[in-house]
Amino acid sequence: LCLHGQPTWSYLYRRMIPELLGSGARVVAPDFFGFGRSDKPVDDAWYTFTRHRDSLQAFVRALDLGNITLACQDWGGILGLTLPMDDPQRFTRLLVMNTALATGTQSLGAGFDAWRAWVNANPDLRVGALMQRVCRHLTDGEAAAYDAPFPDQRFKAGARRFPNLVCDHPDADGAAVSRAAARWWRDQWQGQAFMAIGMQDTVIPPSAMHGLQRLIRNCPPPLELAEAGHFVQEWGVGVARAALSRYR
């Protein structure tokens, strides 16, 4: 189950999916509301932490997914890491990349604060240009694919909204469930785990990821990708191969 973040969509996993399929796995890569091929309500206020989480949980249950390897990054983890505690029988492995649990109890960091301020000041996100700036190996065609779901500013409400939904105080929507998830990963997770870190990430820096690794029960030392940034999946062939090797 491959969960993307902001401002991307499931296209982000295109380098990893062939490797995962080659292992014999079924790969499910949904687009969150507001992204990719999913519906895009134009009212910014429509998008909430709980609405995103509830819809994702309903999606997993409607497809009756089981024996899940949860592959997550950015909002794919902020939301996705809160799901297994409610359906632990469905999840057996974790592949976690640059993400966090937004518990509302600690600073989000200067890098994230700067990103949120930039998004708020630039409501017409130029997603393709942004992706090429942080993933310099992307072709113009790949950048165009990142732009494709957003023909104009009206379609970017979800992408604009996500940074402001990250829990930054204990009473924020989603903070309590994220704290419960943190306790669950620390005390009750029984499955395998694999972590990959893009070491050039300034939004969720390596120090934050090492803190998450220490929290997740049975999570071994991470794979550190010196050249990769926040969007680790763009270096994902090696990540997928390393994870599959570890799971075996």
N, C-alpha and C positions, 0 to 999 in steps of 0.2 A: 504494500500500500504506500504509494509515493505521494507525499504531500508537499506542495510548493509553498512559497511565501510571497512577499510583496516586493516589487510590482510585477512579478513574473506569472507564469502559468505552467501547466504540465509539460509544455515544450522544454522546460528547463531540464527534464529528465531524459531527453532524447539520447544522450550519450550513455546513460546507465541502463536503459531499458533493454537493449539487445543483449547485454551481458547477463542481466537478470533472467531474461527469457531463456538464454542458453543454458541456464542451470536447471531448467525444467519448471520454473516458477510461473505462475500466472501473475501478471502485473496489472494493477489497477491504479490509475493516475487521474484523479478527479481535479476539476478546476473549482476553486471556491467561488461562491457568488461574487460577482463583480470582476471576475478574471476569466481569461481564456474564452472557452466556448459556452460558459455558463451565463445565465441571465445576469443583467447588470442594472439593478434599480438605480435611478438617477438621484435619489435623495440621500445625501451623505448620512443623515441620521438613521436611515434604515439599517445601517451596518452596526452591529454590536458584537461584543465578544460572545455573549450567550447565544445569540442567533446563529453565528458561525459555528460554534461548538455543537449546538443542538442539531443543526442540519448535517454536520459531518458525522455525528453519532448515528443519526437516523439513516444516513447513507450506508454506513458499515452494517447496520442491522438489517436494512432492507435487502442488501445483497447477501446477507448471511455469511459474511467473510469469516474465515477461520484459519488457524495456523499462520497468522499474519506476521510478516516481517514489516515493522513500521519504519519506513524510510522518511526522514523529516528534516527540514531546514527552515530557518526563519519562522514565519507564522505557521508553517507546517508542523513545527515542534511546539510553538507557544500554545497552539490548539491541540495538536495531535498527542502530545505527551500527557494531556489530561484525560485521554480516553481509556487507556488500558485498565485503570483502577475500577471502572464501572463494568467492564466486560473482560476480566482477566483471562478467561478460558479461551478467548479469541486470539490472544497475542503470545507469540513464542520467541520472537527475535526483535532487536532494535538496531537500526542503522541511523545514527544521529549525526547531523552535521551542524554547522554554525547556527545555533538557536539558543533558547533559554526557556525557563519557567518564570513567567511574570507574576511573582508572588506579591508584589506591592510592598515588600518589606525592605528593599535595598535600592540604592541608586541605580538607575539604568545606565549611567556612565556618560561621559562627555561626548563620545562618538555617536551614541544613539540620540542624545539631546540635539546634536547638530543635524543629524539626519531628519528628525522630526521637524525641526525649525525650517530646514530647506524645503521639505515637502509642503509645509503650510504656506511658505512664501512662493511656491511654484505649483499652483493647482493644475496647470496643464503639463503634467509629467511627460517628458519626452523619454519614454521607456527604452526604446532602442538605442538612443544616444547614450543614455545612462549605462546600459549594459555594455556597450562597446568601450565606454570609458573605464570600467572596472574589470572587464574581461577583454583584453586587447587583442586576443586571437580571434574574436568573433568576426565573421564576414558581414558584409552589408546585407546579404540575404538573411542571415540569422538575426541581425538587428531588426530587419523589417518584420520578421516573424514575431518578435517581441512587441512590436508596435501594432500588429494586425488586429488584436482584440479591442483596440481603443481608437476607433476612427476619428473621434474628436473628444473634447474635454467632458462632454456630458457622460461619456462611458467610463470615466475615471473616478467616479465617486468612491467605489470600494478601495481602489488603490490609494487614493488620498486619505481615506479614513483610517486605514490600518495603523499607522504610527501613533495616532491619537487614542487607539484602543488598548495599547500596551499598558498594563496595570502599573501605575506609578504611585499608588497609595493603598493602604490595606483594605479600604472599603470600595475600591474600584471594581467594576463589573468583571468577574473572572478571577479576582485575586484569591478569594477563599478556595475556589476549586483548584487553583494552581498550587496553593499551599498544601492542600490535601494530596494532590498528585506528587508533590515533592516528597512528602512523607511516605507515600506508597512506593515510589521508586527506591527510596532509601531502605525501607524495611520489608517490603513484600514482593518485589519483582523477583521472579524465579527463572526468567529466560536468559538467553544469550544477548550480549550487547557488543556493538562495534561503533567507535566514534572516529570521525575524520574532521580535522580542523584546517580551514583555510587560514594560514598564518598571517596573511596580509589584510585581514578583516579589521576595520577600524570601528565598525558599528557594534559587533559582538566580538570582542577581542579574544585572543587565545587564553588570557587569564580567566575570563568568564567561562570559557569552555572547559578548562581544567577544573574549575569549581563544579561544573555540572557533571563531569566525569567522576569526581569523588563522591557525588551524591548518588549516582545510579549504581545500585547493587550489582556486583559482578561485571562492571564495565572495566575492561583492561586498559592499559595505557593507549592513548589515541594515535592514529596515523596523522602525522603532521605534514601538510603540503606547503612547502616553502613558497611556491609561486602563486598559490591560490588565494583568493579573497573570500568575500562573503558568500558568493554564489558557487559553492564547492562543486555542485553538479556539473559545472562547465569543465571541470577536471575529473569527471566522474568515472571514466573507464577504469582507471587504476583503483579508485575507491571501491567500485563494485567488485572488481576481481579480488581485492584484499579482503573485503567483507565476506565474500562467498568462501574464500579459502579459510578464514577464521571460523565460520559457522560449521564447516565440515569437520 
